[in-house]
Amino acid sequence: MDLLLDTHTLIWFLKGDKKLSEKAKTTIENLDNIKLVSIASIWEIAIKISLNKVRFSKGFKHLIELIEENGFETLPISAEHTIIVSTLEFIHRDPFDRLLVAQSMNNGLTIITRDDNIKKYNVPTIW
């Protein structure tokens, strides 16, 4: 299965946070699955770190290293993704999450998310 981790999912997985569901954790740890992290999520985390809303004890650069060490692939933002964002129903107001929905639609990905607003779009989700 090809998976796209929502930003909170990525943070909770890397931090070993108990808020991550057991199903999400098991799915991420399954070596048969391809795990993708959107550059939008990395950008969002950079903003959260700069605002002191999220903290990684070894800094942002270490976060990038953890993404690579866990075998997650980085998904770039394409023009096609932005075109899809421009046509999405305005269910979700968060621009980062709207982009994740568009990437999921365009690339046939299942989003690992707890976000109920993302689940209202026509994309497969796991939690």
C-alpha positions, 0 to 999 in steps of 0.5 A: 500500500502507498501511504501519505503521512499527515503532519501530526502522524509523522510527528507522533510516529517520530516522537513515539507519541501514544496519540498515534493509533496502534493501527497507524503505527502498525501500518507505518512499520509494515515494510511492505508499505511505501511511506511518503512524507509531503514536502508540505508537511516538512514545511509545516513542521519547520513553521511549527518549530520556528513558532515553538509549537513543536520541538525536536530536541536535536533540531529540525535537521535531525527531523530530516535525518529521522525521515530518511532513517525510517525509509520515508520517501519525500513527495514533492509538490507538483503543478498538478497537485496545485490544480487539484487544490484549486478545485477542491470543495472547501471542507478543510481550511488548512492549506497544508491538509488541502495539499495532502488531499490533492496529493493523495488524489493525484498519486493514489495514496492512502492518508494516515490521519486522525483529521476528520475533515480530511476524511470528508474528502474522497480519499482513502484514510487509515487511523 
